[in-house]
Amino acid sequence: MAEQNLTRRECLVRGAGAVLVAGVAAAGGCWLHDRRAGAAKQDTGGTAGAPGLQDFFAKVDFRASSPRISVALGDEARLEQMVRAAVGGLDPAHGMGRFVAPGDVVVIKPNVGFDRPPYLGATTHPEVVRHVIRLCREAQAREVIITDNPIEAPEACFAKSGIARVAAEEGARIVVPTEDRFEWIAFRPRKPDAAAGEALQQWPLFAAPLRRASKLIGIAPVKDHNLASASMVLKNWYGLLGGRRNQLHQAIHEVISDLALLFSPTLVIADATRVMMRNGPTGGRVTDVKPGGELGRPAVIASVDPVACDAWCYQKLLGRDPAQLKYLDLASAKIQAVAAGARRFGEASWQTYEREGKITAVSI
């Protein structure tokens, strides 16, 4: 059942030490706003030796020959079949059971950033969330948690998006941001190198739900974004940042690629039921939205490679050239630099997987 004490996002986070954000807070820390006091105050940063995040993919027994991207096309009357087919396409024999094990605590992170109804495409489609919850339950997850740190009032965003209703109906628990649920998270152990496209050393993150989780699934709508060019599965993690994250917009591609390095999810799902083709990320007009984007039909895309998933969606759904999306190459380079020998995927060219026969597609 969803929590009843939904409150506004708290921007104030605690800590002392040094936050180093290339080109953003090189001196003097960052300014945070304490909504309770109604005044701005300066926070000099996070604690030394801040923790990172666990690798949520590390324990998945994923075979090297398995697909990396799975696409299901259909229509809104068949969303359940589409979600099942997209996830199942990554492993036809096991489906979600390949990713979620009995007893797992699964955190699902949709995009609930705005007080918008589903038909405007600014937030994750609630029925896609519903069917992912059901797949997790069928895989015998012990608990399913839905969480996000919306830009607007959480209670309004979860309600208007329809996700609060779905969570209540499916027995999932909504966890909303409160001050005590943030902590300083280390992106890297040293000062970031701006010349190498690095942005963050430490930053406050809505980490409490992640500390409970054994598996993490991101579900993001595909949409235009006025600063990043697009908001898809990698930009979705931006929604868990605390503090004054709008300060990071001047280095948006560097920050998104840093998030790609920090988060190693179990699975990502791109919701292309309604693709916002322009005026993103908030939209507001039905004419901004096109079912399935350039594919012309609603689609759900499941992937174990968030970088390749974004590249595929950017080209196939938004009709744009991935070579022009700066954060893709940055993310790929960062993942490959730190994950040599580890099972982390970060391929900027989805065509590589196409040549290897690791993209599946089905029409429902």
Sequence and secondary structure as in RCSB ss.txt:
>XXXX:A:sequence
MAEQNLTRRECLVRGAGAVLVAGVAAAGGCWLHDRRAGAAKQDTGGTAGAPGLQDFFAKVDFRASSPRISVALGD
EARLEQMVRAAVGGLDPAHGMGRFVAPGDVVVIKPNVGFDRPPYLGATTHPEVVRHVIRLCREAQAREVIITDNP
IEAPEACFAKSGIARVAAEEGARIVVPTEDRFEWIAFRPRKPDAAAGEALQQWPLFAAPLRRASKLIGIAPVKDH
NLASASMVLKNWYGLLGGRRNQLHQAIHEVISDLALLFSPTLVIADATRVMMRNGPTGGRVTDVKPGGELGRPAV
IASVDPVACDAWCYQKLLGRDPAQLKYLDLASAKIQAVAAGARRFGEASWQTYEREGKITAVSI
>XXXX:A:secstr
   S            S   BTTT SSS EEEEETTTTEEEEE    TT      TTTT    TTS SEEEEE  
GGGHHHHHHHHHHTT TTTGGGGT  TT EEEEEE   SS  GGGSSS  HHHHHHHHHHHHHTT SEEEEE   
SS HHHHHHHHTHHHHHHHHT EEE   GGGEEEEES SS   GGGT  BSEEEEE HHHHH SEEEEEEEEEEE
TTTEEESTTGGGGGGB S GGGGGGGHHHHHHHHHHH   SEEEEEEEEEE SSTTT   GGGEETTGGGSS EE
EEES HHHHHHHHHHHTT   GGG HHHHHHHHHHHHH TTSS    S HHHHHHTT EEEEE 
